[in-house]
Amino acid sequence: MRDIIRRYIVCPAVVLFLCLMPVCAGAKEDSLGLYARSAVLMDGDSGRILYGKETDTELPMASTTKIMTCILALEEKPGDTVCTVSGNAAAQPQVKLGMVKGDTFYLNELLYSLMLESHNDTAVCIAENVSGSVEAFAEEMNRKAREIGCEHTHYITPNGLDGEDDTGIHHTTAEELALVMRYCLTQSPKSKEFLEITGASSHSFTNIAGSRSYSCTNHNALLSIMEGAISGKTGFTGKAGYCYVGAIERDGKLLIVSLLACGWPNHKGYKWVDTKKLMNYGLENFEKREIINHELDTGPVAVRNGQRESVNTQVQWPEETPELLMKEGEEIETRIELEPFLEAPVKKGQEVGCVQYLLDGTQYAACPVTAAESAGVRGFRYCFEEILKIFLL
């Protein structure tokens, strides 16, 4: 394996500033005085944590679970899938739609019941009709969580009711709950449908037979108390306390907040206080900045056994310049990694390294570096011609 030449471009003053800052993105110190035991403010576009409190503490998440139930159902089955109510679904505790065993509904209608009113019987009915059983659906939920990058999340129930199995309790972390919401909003092929359902203020529907009518009202208060709110899900159980995950889109920023253990009765409003604090913190302190320096010179790379001693290099810039939400005073670290030398022949456009753009040790962009010119092999014919030129001169 060849050694890699590493070049670092970063201002020492910036390093000192970041080290001395009492609170920065992902800081452990809770300078906002949040009620929640665990909380995250995330940049929905990049996934960067802008503010955190016990971000990796594993805790129950109550009905915020249902964002995973919803997106998985949307991805696995079409909206006109017929869902038949089982005795198990009908027997679920409050909050519930009031399903009757044997009744049938279209999946799309049930997703409004799931996300607006957080009905527990609806969640079980969806799980059983998508995967055949609650257990099989939970396996799918956990598989999807791993795909998203959640290593500290474990689903047991599709509705978020407290549960425990051989692996542990039904739980997640504030960071991973925000990651799941980010997936639902920006990465899933069903993001548009998810936003349409979770952003609805109300929805009315019937069972397939038309014999029973239902009306749902969205309990996500963020939709009415903050400009730009687009989605969210509340939750509560005795073990989890009040939980919440939600998102706003304003001033070109997509901000996601997740809260776990944010008070118990009679403190239902704590989650809205914390959410507004975090959202306003993101809106007031972070701005989008381009993170690529198009003036960067990556220099030459030595060529061994070539017709020239080195070749110049050039960066292959992306069509769209990446942007990142950053606070005043934060600076991107630019890291250039090039091969120490190249074996001739070298072709123009051949990849010879990369440029990485990092903040707080996390890479947010990378560009390949290529040879700007070719270099042939220094063989017998080439050497003979060079010697002949010398004698002729």
Contacts in CASP RR format, 6 or more apart in sequence:
PFRMAT RR
TARGET T0000
AUTHOR 0000-0000-0000
METHOD contacts of the structure
MODEL  1
MRDIIRRYIVCPAVVLFLCLMPVCAGAKEDSLGLYARSAVLMDGDSGRIL
YGKETDTELPMASTTKIMTCILALEEKPGDTVCTVSGNAAAQPQVKLGMV
KGDTFYLNELLYSLMLESHNDTAVCIAENVSGSVEAFAEEMNRKAREIGC
EHTHYITPNGLDGEDDTGIHHTTAEELALVMRYCLTQSPKSKEFLEITGA
SSHSFTNIAGSRSYSCTNHNALLSIMEGAISGKTGFTGKAGYCYVGAIER
DGKLLIVSLLACGWPNHKGYKWVDTKKLMNYGLENFEKREIINHELDTGP
VAVRNGQRESVNTQVQWPEETPELLMKEGEEIETRIELEPFLEAPVKKGQ
EVGCVQYLLDGTQYAACPVTAAESAGVRGFRYCFEEILKIFLL
2 339 0 8 1.000
2 340 0 8 1.000
3 340 0 8 1.000
4 337 0 8 1.000
4 338 0 8 1.000
4 339 0 8 1.000
4 340 0 8 1.000
5 336 0 8 1.000
5 337 0 8 1.000
5 338 0 8 1.000
5 339 0 8 1.000
5 340 0 8 1.000
6 335 0 8 1.000
6 336 0 8 1.000
6 337 0 8 1.000
7 335 0 8 1.000
7 336 0 8 1.000
7 337 0 8 1.000
7 338 0 8 1.000
8 333 0 8 1.000
8 334 0 8 1.000
8 335 0 8 1.000
9 333 0 8 1.000
9 334 0 8 1.000
9 335 0 8 1.000
9 336 0 8 1.000
10 331 0 8 1.000
10 333 0 8 1.000
10 334 0 8 1.000
11 331 0 8 1.000
14 329 0 8 1.000
14 330 0 8 1.000
14 331 0 8 1.000
17 329 0 8 1.000
18 24 0 8 1.000
18 330 0 8 1.000
18 360 0 8 1.000
21 27 0 8 1.000
22 29 0 8 1.000
22 31 0 8 1.000
23 29 0 8 1.000
23 31 0 8 1.000
23 51 0 8 1.000
24 327 0 8 1.000
24 330 0 8 1.000
24 360 0 8 1.000
25 48 0 8 1.000
25 49 0 8 1.000
25 50 0 8 1.000
25 51 0 8 1.000
25 327 0 8 1.000
25 330 0 8 1.000
25 360 0 8 1.000
26 49 0 8 1.000
26 50 0 8 1.000
26 51 0 8 1.000
26 52 0 8 1.000
26 55 0 8 1.000
27 51 0 8 1.000
27 52 0 8 1.000
28 52 0 8 1.000
28 53 0 8 1.000
28 54 0 8 1.000
30 52 0 8 1.000
30 53 0 8 1.000
32 51 0 8 1.000
32 277 0 8 1.000
32 278 0 8 1.000
32 281 0 8 1.000
33 277 0 8 1.000
34 53 0 8 1.000
34 259 0 8 1.000
34 262 0 8 1.000
34 274 0 8 1.000
34 277 0 8 1.000
34 278 0 8 1.000
35 262 0 8 1.000
35 263 0 8 1.000
35 267 0 8 1.000
35 270 0 8 1.000
35 271 0 8 1.000
35 273 0 8 1.000
35 274 0 8 1.000
36 53 0 8 1.000
36 174 0 8 1.000
36 259 0 8 1.000
36 260 0 8 1.000
36 261 0 8 1.000
36 262 0 8 1.000
36 263 0 8 1.000
36 270 0 8 1.000
36 271 0 8 1.000
36 274 0 8 1.000
37 53 0 8 1.000
37 54 0 8 1.000
37 57 0 8 1.000
37 59 0 8 1.000
37 260 0 8 1.000
37 261 0 8 1.000
37 262 0 8 1.000
38 53 0 8 1.000
38 54 0 8 1.000
38 55 0 8 1.000
38 57 0 8 1.000
38 59 0 8 1.000
38 173 0 8 1.000
38 174 0 8 1.000
38 259 0 8 1.000
38 260 0 8 1.000
38 261 0 8 1.000
39 51 0 8 1.000
39 52 0 8 1.000
39 53 0 8 1.000
39 54 0 8 1.000
39 55 0 8 1.000
39 174 0 8 1.000
39 257 0 8 1.000
39 258 0 8 1.000
39 259 0 8 1.000
39 260 0 8 1.000
39 262 0 8 1.000
39 274 0 8 1.000
39 278 0 8 1.000
40 49 0 8 1.000
40 51 0 8 1.000
40 52 0 8 1.000
40 53 0 8 1.000
40 55 0 8 1.000
40 174 0 8 1.000
40 175 0 8 1.000
40 177 0 8 1.000
40 178 0 8 1.000
40 256 0 8 1.000
40 257 0 8 1.000
40 258 0 8 1.000
41 49 0 8 1.000
41 50 0 8 1.000
41 51 0 8 1.000
41 52 0 8 1.000
41 255 0 8 1.000
41 256 0 8 1.000
41 257 0 8 1.000
41 278 0 8 1.000
41 279 0 8 1.000
41 281 0 8 1.000
41 282 0 8 1.000
42 48 0 8 1.000
42 49 0 8 1.000
42 50 0 8 1.000
42 175 0 8 1.000
42 178 0 8 1.000
42 179 0 8 1.000
42 182 0 8 1.000
42 255 0 8 1.000
42 256 0 8 1.000
42 257 0 8 1.000
42 258 0 8 1.000
43 49 0 8 1.000
43 50 0 8 1.000
43 253 0 8 1.000
43 254 0 8 1.000
43 255 0 8 1.000
43 256 0 8 1.000
43 286 0 8 1.000
43 324 0 8 1.000
43 325 0 8 1.000
44 182 0 8 1.000
44 185 0 8 1.000
44 186 0 8 1.000
44 247 0 8 1.000
44 254 0 8 1.000
44 255 0 8 1.000
44 256 0 8 1.000
45 186 0 8 1.000
45 253 0 8 1.000
45 254 0 8 1.000
45 323 0 8 1.000
45 325 0 8 1.000
46 324 0 8 1.000
46 325 0 8 1.000
46 364 0 8 1.000
47 178 0 8 1.000
47 179 0 8 1.000
47 182 0 8 1.000
48 324 0 8 1.000
48 325 0 8 1.000
48 359 0 8 1.000
48 362 0 8 1.000
48 364 0 8 1.000
49 55 0 8 1.000
49 175 0 8 1.000
49 178 0 8 1.000
50 255 0 8 1.000
50 281 0 8 1.000
50 282 0 8 1.000
50 285 0 8 1.000
50 286 0 8 1.000
50 325 0 8 1.000
51 278 0 8 1.000
51 281 0 8 1.000
51 282 0 8 1.000
52 174 0 8 1.000
53 174 0 8 1.000
54 174 0 8 1.000
55 173 0 8 1.000
55 174 0 8 1.000
55 175 0 8 1.000
56 152 0 8 1.000
56 173 0 8 1.000
56 175 0 8 1.000
57 173 0 8 1.000
57 174 0 8 1.000
57 260 0 8 1.000
58 152 0 8 1.000
58 171 0 8 1.000
58 172 0 8 1.000
58 173 0 8 1.000
59 171 0 8 1.000
59 172 0 8 1.000
59 173 0 8 1.000
59 174 0 8 1.000
59 240 0 8 1.000
59 260 0 8 1.000
59 261 0 8 1.000
60 160 0 8 1.000
60 162 0 8 1.000
60 169 0 8 1.000
60 170 0 8 1.000
60 171 0 8 1.000
60 237 0 8 1.000
60 239 0 8 1.000
60 240 0 8 1.000
60 241 0 8 1.000
60 243 0 8 1.000
60 260 0 8 1.000
61 160 0 8 1.000
61 170 0 8 1.000
61 171 0 8 1.000
61 172 0 8 1.000
61 177 0 8 1.000
61 235 0 8 1.000
61 240 0 8 1.000
61 243 0 8 1.000
61 260 0 8 1.000
62 160 0 8 1.000
62 235 0 8 1.000
62 236 0 8 1.000
62 237 0 8 1.000
62 240 0 8 1.000
62 241 0 8 1.000
62 242 0 8 1.000
62 243 0 8 1.000
63 118 0 8 1.000
63 159 0 8 1.000
63 160 0 8 1.000
63 233 0 8 1.000
63 234 0 8 1.000
63 235 0 8 1.000
63 236 0 8 1.000
63 237 0 8 1.000
63 243 0 8 1.000
64 160 0 8 1.000
64 172 0 8 1.000
64 177 0 8 1.000
64 233 0 8 1.000
64 234 0 8 1.000
64 235 0 8 1.000
64 243 0 8 1.000
64 244 0 8 1.000
64 245 0 8 1.000
64 258 0 8 1.000
65 155 0 8 1.000
65 157 0 8 1.000
65 158 0 8 1.000
65 159 0 8 1.000
65 160 0 8 1.000
65 170 0 8 1.000
66 114 0 8 1.000
66 115 0 8 1.000
66 118 0 8 1.000
66 123 0 8 1.000
66 158 0 8 1.000
66 159 0 8 1.000
66 160 0 8 1.000
66 233 0 8 1.000
67 115 0 8 1.000
67 180 0 8 1.000
67 181 0 8 1.000
67 184 0 8 1.000
67 198 0 8 1.000
67 232 0 8 1.000
67 233 0 8 1.000
67 245 0 8 1.000
68 141 0 8 1.000
68 144 0 8 1.000
68 145 0 8 1.000
68 155 0 8 1.000
68 180 0 8 1.000
69 114 0 8 1.000
69 123 0 8 1.000
69 126 0 8 1.000
69 127 0 8 1.000
69 137 0 8 1.000
69 141 0 8 1.000
69 158 0 8 1.000
69 159 0 8 1.000
70 111 0 8 1.000
70 114 0 8 1.000
70 115 0 8 1.000
70 184 0 8 1.000
70 194 0 8 1.000
70 197 0 8 1.000
70 198 0 8 1.000
71 144 0 8 1.000
71 180 0 8 1.000
71 183 0 8 1.000
71 184 0 8 1.000
71 188 0 8 1.000
71 190 0 8 1.000
71 194 0 8 1.000
72 130 0 8 1.000
72 137 0 8 1.000
72 140 0 8 1.000
72 141 0 8 1.000
72 144 0 8 1.000
73 107 0 8 1.000
73 111 0 8 1.000
73 126 0 8 1.000
73 130 0 8 1.000
74 111 0 8 1.000
74 188 0 8 1.000
74 190 0 8 1.000
74 193 0 8 1.000
74 194 0 8 1.000
75 188 0 8 1.000
75 189 0 8 1.000
75 190 0 8 1.000
76 130 0 8 1.000
76 131 0 8 1.000
76 140 0 8 1.000
77 107 0 8 1.000
77 129 0 8 1.000
77 130 0 8 1.000
78 107 0 8 1.000
79 106 0 8 1.000
79 107 0 8 1.000
79 108 0 8 1.000
79 111 0 8 1.000
80 106 0 8 1.000
80 107 0 8 1.000
80 108 0 8 1.000
81 106 0 8 1.000
81 107 0 8 1.000
81 129 0 8 1.000
81 130 0 8 1.000
82 104 0 8 1.000
82 105 0 8 1.000
82 106 0 8 1.000
82 107 0 8 1.000
82 129 0 8 1.000
82 208 0 8 1.000
83 104 0 8 1.000
83 105 0 8 1.000
83 106 0 8 1.000
83 107 0 8 1.000
83 110 0 8 1.000
83 125 0 8 1.000
83 126 0 8 1.000
83 129 0 8 1.000
84 102 0 8 1.000
84 103 0 8 1.000
84 104 0 8 1.000
84 125 0 8 1.000
84 129 0 8 1.000
85 99 0 8 1.000
85 100 0 8 1.000
85 101 0 8 1.000
85 102 0 8 1.000
85 103 0 8 1.000
85 104 0 8 1.000
85 105 0 8 1.000
85 121 0 8 1.000
85 125 0 8 1.000
86 101 0 8 1.000
86 102 0 8 1.000
86 124 0 8 1.000
86 125 0 8 1.000
86 128 0 8 1.000
87 101 0 8 1.000
87 102 0 8 1.000
88 124 0 8 1.000
88 128 0 8 1.000
88 134 0 8 1.000
89 99 0 8 1.000
89 101 0 8 1.000
89 121 0 8 1.000
89 122 0 8 1.000
89 124 0 8 1.000
89 125 0 8 1.000
89 128 0 8 1.000
90 98 0 8 1.000
90 99 0 8 1.000
90 100 0 8 1.000
90 101 0 8 1.000
90 121 0 8 1.000
91 121 0 8 1.000
92 120 0 8 1.000
92 121 0 8 1.000
92 123 0 8 1.000
92 124 0 8 1.000
92 159 0 8 1.000
92 161 0 8 1.000
93 120 0 8 1.000
93 161 0 8 1.000
94 120 0 8 1.000
95 117 0 8 1.000
95 118 0 8 1.000
95 119 0 8 1.000
95 120 0 8 1.000
96 119 0 8 1.000
96 120 0 8 1.000
96 121 0 8 1.000
96 122 0 8 1.000
97 113 0 8 1.000
97 117 0 8 1.000
97 119 0 8 1.000
97 121 0 8 1.000
97 122 0 8 1.000
97 214 0 8 1.000
98 119 0 8 1.000
98 121 0 8 1.000
99 121 0 8 1.000
99 122 0 8 1.000
99 125 0 8 1.000
100 212 0 8 1.000
103 207 0 8 1.000
103 209 0 8 1.000
103 212 0 8 1.000
104 207 0 8 1.000
104 208 0 8 1.000
104 209 0 8 1.000
105 125 0 8 1.000
105 205 0 8 1.000
105 207 0 8 1.000
105 208 0 8 1.000
106 205 0 8 1.000
106 208 0 8 1.000
107 126 0 8 1.000
107 129 0 8 1.000
107 130 0 8 1.000
109 203 0 8 1.000
109 205 0 8 1.000
109 206 0 8 1.000
110 122 0 8 1.000
110 125 0 8 1.000
110 126 0 8 1.000
111 126 0 8 1.000
111 197 0 8 1.000
112 197 0 8 1.000
112 200 0 8 1.000
112 203 0 8 1.000
112 205 0 8 1.000
112 216 0 8 1.000
113 119 0 8 1.000
113 122 0 8 1.000
113 205 0 8 1.000
113 214 0 8 1.000
113 216 0 8 1.000
114 122 0 8 1.000
114 123 0 8 1.000
114 126 0 8 1.000
115 197 0 8 1.000
115 198 0 8 1.000
115 218 0 8 1.000
115 233 0 8 1.000
116 197 0 8 1.000
116 200 0 8 1.000
116 202 0 8 1.000
116 203 0 8 1.000
116 216 0 8 1.000
116 217 0 8 1.000
116 218 0 8 1.000
116 219 0 8 1.000
117 216 0 8 1.000
117 217 0 8 1.000
117 219 0 8 1.000
118 159 0 8 1.000
118 219 0 8 1.000
118 233 0 8 1.000
118 234 0 8 1.000
118 235 0 8 1.000
120 159 0 8 1.000
120 161 0 8 1.000
123 157 0 8 1.000
123 158 0 8 1.000
123 159 0 8 1.000
123 160 0 8 1.000
124 134 0 8 1.000
124 158 0 8 1.000
124 159 0 8 1.000
126 137 0 8 1.000
126 158 0 8 1.000
127 133 0 8 1.000
127 134 0 8 1.000
127 137 0 8 1.000
127 138 0 8 1.000
127 158 0 8 1.000
128 134 0 8 1.000
128 137 0 8 1.000
130 137 0 8 1.000
130 140 0 8 1.000
131 137 0 8 1.000
131 139 0 8 1.000
131 140 0 8 1.000
134 157 0 8 1.000
134 158 0 8 1.000
137 158 0 8 1.000
138 155 0 8 1.000
138 156 0 8 1.000
138 157 0 8 1.000
138 158 0 8 1.000
141 155 0 8 1.000
141 158 0 8 1.000
142 153 0 8 1.000
142 154 0 8 1.000
142 155 0 8 1.000
145 153 0 8 1.000
145 155 0 8 1.000
145 176 0 8 1.000
145 180 0 8 1.000
148 179 0 8 1.000
148 180 0 8 1.000
148 183 0 8 1.000
148 187 0 8 1.000
149 176 0 8 1.000
149 179 0 8 1.000
150 172 0 8 1.000
150 176 0 8 1.000
150 179 0 8 1.000
150 180 0 8 1.000
151 176 0 8 1.000
152 171 0 8 1.000
152 172 0 8 1.000
152 173 0 8 1.000
152 176 0 8 1.000
153 171 0 8 1.000
153 172 0 8 1.000
153 173 0 8 1.000
153 176 0 8 1.000
153 177 0 8 1.000
153 180 0 8 1.000
154 167 0 8 1.000
154 168 0 8 1.000
154 169 0 8 1.000
154 170 0 8 1.000
154 171 0 8 1.000
154 172 0 8 1.000
155 170 0 8 1.000
156 163 0 8 1.000
156 164 0 8 1.000
156 165 0 8 1.000
156 169 0 8 1.000
156 170 0 8 1.000
157 163 0 8 1.000
157 170 0 8 1.000
160 170 0 8 1.000
160 237 0 8 1.000
161 170 0 8 1.000
161 237 0 8 1.000
162 169 0 8 1.000
162 170 0 8 1.000
162 237 0 8 1.000
162 238 0 8 1.000
162 239 0 8 1.000
162 240 0 8 1.000
163 169 0 8 1.000
163 170 0 8 1.000
164 170 0 8 1.000
169 239 0 8 1.000
172 180 0 8 1.000
172 260 0 8 1.000
173 260 0 8 1.000
174 258 0 8 1.000
174 259 0 8 1.000
174 260 0 8 1.000
175 258 0 8 1.000
177 245 0 8 1.000
177 258 0 8 1.000
177 260 0 8 1.000
178 245 0 8 1.000
178 256 0 8 1.000
178 257 0 8 1.000
178 258 0 8 1.000
180 245 0 8 1.000
181 231 0 8 1.000
181 232 0 8 1.000
181 245 0 8 1.000
181 246 0 8 1.000
181 247 0 8 1.000
181 256 0 8 1.000
181 258 0 8 1.000
182 256 0 8 1.000
184 191 0 8 1.000
184 194 0 8 1.000
184 231 0 8 1.000
185 191 0 8 1.000
185 194 0 8 1.000
185 195 0 8 1.000
185 230 0 8 1.000
185 231 0 8 1.000
185 247 0 8 1.000
185 254 0 8 1.000
185 256 0 8 1.000
186 254 0 8 1.000
188 194 0 8 1.000
194 231 0 8 1.000
195 230 0 8 1.000
195 231 0 8 1.000
198 218 0 8 1.000
198 220 0 8 1.000
198 230 0 8 1.000
198 231 0 8 1.000
198 232 0 8 1.000
198 233 0 8 1.000
199 218 0 8 1.000
199 220 0 8 1.000
199 223 0 8 1.000
199 230 0 8 1.000
199 231 0 8 1.000
199 232 0 8 1.000
200 218 0 8 1.000
201 217 0 8 1.000
201 218 0 8 1.000
201 223 0 8 1.000
202 215 0 8 1.000
202 216 0 8 1.000
202 217 0 8 1.000
202 218 0 8 1.000
203 215 0 8 1.000
203 216 0 8 1.000
204 213 0 8 1.000
204 214 0 8 1.000
204 215 0 8 1.000
204 216 0 8 1.000
205 213 0 8 1.000
205 214 0 8 1.000
205 216 0 8 1.000
206 212 0 8 1.000
206 213 0 8 1.000
206 214 0 8 1.000
219 234 0 8 1.000
220 229 0 8 1.000
220 231 0 8 1.000
220 232 0 8 1.000
220 233 0 8 1.000
220 234 0 8 1.000
220 246 0 8 1.000
221 272 0 8 1.000
222 229 0 8 1.000
222 232 0 8 1.000
222 246 0 8 1.000
222 248 0 8 1.000
222 272 0 8 1.000
222 275 0 8 1.000
223 229 0 8 1.000
225 272 0 8 1.000
225 276 0 8 1.000
226 248 0 8 1.000
226 275 0 8 1.000
226 276 0 8 1.000
226 279 0 8 1.000
227 248 0 8 1.000
227 250 0 8 1.000
228 248 0 8 1.000
228 249 0 8 1.000
228 250 0 8 1.000
229 246 0 8 1.000
229 247 0 8 1.000
229 248 0 8 1.000
230 247 0 8 1.000
230 248 0 8 1.000
230 249 0 8 1.000
231 246 0 8 1.000
231 247 0 8 1.000
232 244 0 8 1.000
232 245 0 8 1.000
232 246 0 8 1.000
232 247 0 8 1.000
233 244 0 8 1.000
233 245 0 8 1.000
233 246 0 8 1.000
234 242 0 8 1.000
234 243 0 8 1.000
234 244 0 8 1.000
234 271 0 8 1.000
235 241 0 8 1.000
235 242 0 8 1.000
235 243 0 8 1.000
235 244 0 8 1.000
236 242 0 8 1.000
236 243 0 8 1.000
238 264 0 8 1.000
240 260 0 8 1.000
240 261 0 8 1.000
241 261 0 8 1.000
241 262 0 8 1.000
241 263 0 8 1.000
241 264 0 8 1.000
242 259 0 8 1.000
242 261 0 8 1.000
242 262 0 8 1.000
242 263 0 8 1.000
242 264 0 8 1.000
242 267 0 8 1.000
242 268 0 8 1.000
242 269 0 8 1.000
242 270 0 8 1.000
242 271 0 8 1.000
243 259 0 8 1.000
243 260 0 8 1.000
243 261 0 8 1.000
243 262 0 8 1.000
243 271 0 8 1.000
244 257 0 8 1.000
244 258 0 8 1.000
244 259 0 8 1.000
244 262 0 8 1.000
244 271 0 8 1.000
244 274 0 8 1.000
244 275 0 8 1.000
245 256 0 8 1.000
245 257 0 8 1.000
245 258 0 8 1.000
245 259 0 8 1.000
246 256 0 8 1.000
246 257 0 8 1.000
246 258 0 8 1.000
246 275 0 8 1.000
247 254 0 8 1.000
247 255 0 8 1.000
247 256 0 8 1.000
247 257 0 8 1.000
248 254 0 8 1.000
248 255 0 8 1.000
248 279 0 8 1.000
249 255 0 8 1.000
250 283 0 8 1.000
251 283 0 8 1.000
252 288 0 8 1.000
253 282 0 8 1.000
253 283 0 8 1.000
253 286 0 8 1.000
253 288 0 8 1.000
253 325 0 8 1.000
255 278 0 8 1.000
255 279 0 8 1.000
255 282 0 8 1.000
255 283 0 8 1.000
257 274 0 8 1.000
257 275 0 8 1.000
257 278 0 8 1.000
257 279 0 8 1.000
259 271 0 8 1.000
259 274 0 8 1.000
259 275 0 8 1.000
262 270 0 8 1.000
262 271 0 8 1.000
262 274 0 8 1.000
263 270 0 8 1.000
263 271 0 8 1.000
282 325 0 8 1.000
285 327 0 8 1.000
285 328 0 8 1.000
286 325 0 8 1.000
286 326 0 8 1.000
286 327 0 8 1.000
287 325 0 8 1.000
287 326 0 8 1.000
288 323 0 8 1.000
288 324 0 8 1.000
288 325 0 8 1.000
288 326 0 8 1.000
289 323 0 8 1.000
289 324 0 8 1.000
289 325 0 8 1.000
289 326 0 8 1.000
290 321 0 8 1.000
290 322 0 8 1.000
290 323 0 8 1.000
291 321 0 8 1.000
291 322 0 8 1.000
291 323 0 8 1.000
291 324 0 8 1.000
291 332 0 8 1.000
291 357 0 8 1.000
291 359 0 8 1.000
291 364 0 8 1.000
291 365 0 8 1.000
292 317 0 8 1.000
292 318 0 8 1.000
292 321 0 8 1.000
292 322 0 8 1.000
292 357 0 8 1.000
292 365 0 8 1.000
292 367 0 8 1.000
293 334 0 8 1.000
294 317 0 8 1.000
294 321 0 8 1.000
296 315 0 8 1.000
296 334 0 8 1.000
296 336 0 8 1.000
296 355 0 8 1.000
298 313 0 8 1.000
298 314 0 8 1.000
298 315 0 8 1.000
298 336 0 8 1.000
298 338 0 8 1.000
298 355 0 8 1.000
298 369 0 8 1.000
299 312 0 8 1.000
299 313 0 8 1.000
300 310 0 8 1.000
300 311 0 8 1.000
300 312 0 8 1.000
300 313 0 8 1.000
301 310 0 8 1.000
301 311 0 8 1.000
301 313 0 8 1.000
301 338 0 8 1.000
301 339 0 8 1.000
301 340 0 8 1.000
301 341 0 8 1.000
301 342 0 8 1.000
301 352 0 8 1.000
301 371 0 8 1.000
302 309 0 8 1.000
302 310 0 8 1.000
302 340 0 8 1.000
302 341 0 8 1.000
302 342 0 8 1.000
303 309 0 8 1.000
303 310 0 8 1.000
303 311 0 8 1.000
303 341 0 8 1.000
303 342 0 8 1.000
303 343 0 8 1.000
303 344 0 8 1.000
303 346 0 8 1.000
303 375 0 8 1.000
304 341 0 8 1.000
304 342 0 8 1.000
304 343 0 8 1.000
304 344 0 8 1.000
305 343 0 8 1.000
305 344 0 8 1.000
305 377 0 8 1.000
305 378 0 8 1.000
305 379 0 8 1.000
306 344 0 8 1.000
306 345 0 8 1.000
306 346 0 8 1.000
306 375 0 8 1.000
306 376 0 8 1.000
306 377 0 8 1.000
306 378 0 8 1.000
307 344 0 8 1.000
307 375 0 8 1.000
307 376 0 8 1.000
307 377 0 8 1.000
307 378 0 8 1.000
307 382 0 8 1.000
308 375 0 8 1.000
308 376 0 8 1.000
311 342 0 8 1.000
311 346 0 8 1.000
311 352 0 8 1.000
311 371 0 8 1.000
311 372 0 8 1.000
311 373 0 8 1.000
311 374 0 8 1.000
311 375 0 8 1.000
312 371 0 8 1.000
312 372 0 8 1.000
312 373 0 8 1.000
313 338 0 8 1.000
313 352 0 8 1.000
313 353 0 8 1.000
313 369 0 8 1.000
313 370 0 8 1.000
313 371 0 8 1.000
313 372 0 8 1.000
314 369 0 8 1.000
314 370 0 8 1.000
314 372 0 8 1.000
315 355 0 8 1.000
315 367 0 8 1.000
315 368 0 8 1.000
315 369 0 8 1.000
316 367 0 8 1.000
316 368 0 8 1.000
316 369 0 8 1.000
316 370 0 8 1.000
317 367 0 8 1.000
318 365 0 8 1.000
318 367 0 8 1.000
322 357 0 8 1.000
322 364 0 8 1.000
322 365 0 8 1.000
324 332 0 8 1.000
324 359 0 8 1.000
324 364 0 8 1.000
326 332 0 8 1.000
326 359 0 8 1.000
330 359 0 8 1.000
332 357 0 8 1.000
332 358 0 8 1.000
332 359 0 8 1.000
332 364 0 8 1.000
333 357 0 8 1.000
333 358 0 8 1.000
333 359 0 8 1.000
333 361 0 8 1.000
334 355 0 8 1.000
334 356 0 8 1.000
334 357 0 8 1.000
335 355 0 8 1.000
335 356 0 8 1.000
335 357 0 8 1.000
335 358 0 8 1.000
336 355 0 8 1.000
336 369 0 8 1.000
337 353 0 8 1.000
337 354 0 8 1.000
337 355 0 8 1.000
337 356 0 8 1.000
338 352 0 8 1.000
338 353 0 8 1.000
338 369 0 8 1.000
339 352 0 8 1.000
339 353 0 8 1.000
342 350 0 8 1.000
342 352 0 8 1.000
342 371 0 8 1.000
342 375 0 8 1.000
344 375 0 8 1.000
344 376 0 8 1.000
344 377 0 8 1.000
344 378 0 8 1.000
345 374 0 8 1.000
345 375 0 8 1.000
345 376 0 8 1.000
345 377 0 8 1.000
346 371 0 8 1.000
346 374 0 8 1.000
346 375 0 8 1.000
346 376 0 8 1.000
347 371 0 8 1.000
347 374 0 8 1.000
348 370 0 8 1.000
348 371 0 8 1.000
348 372 0 8 1.000
348 373 0 8 1.000
348 374 0 8 1.000
349 370 0 8 1.000
349 371 0 8 1.000
349 372 0 8 1.000
350 370 0 8 1.000
350 371 0 8 1.000
351 368 0 8 1.000
351 369 0 8 1.000
351 370 0 8 1.000
352 369 0 8 1.000
352 370 0 8 1.000
352 371 0 8 1.000
353 368 0 8 1.000
353 369 0 8 1.000
354 366 0 8 1.000
354 367 0 8 1.000
354 368 0 8 1.000
354 369 0 8 1.000
355 366 0 8 1.000
355 367 0 8 1.000
355 369 0 8 1.000
356 363 0 8 1.000
356 365 0 8 1.000
356 366 0 8 1.000
357 363 0 8 1.000
357 364 0 8 1.000
357 365 0 8 1.000
357 366 0 8 1.000
358 364 0 8 1.000
376 382 0 8 1.000
END
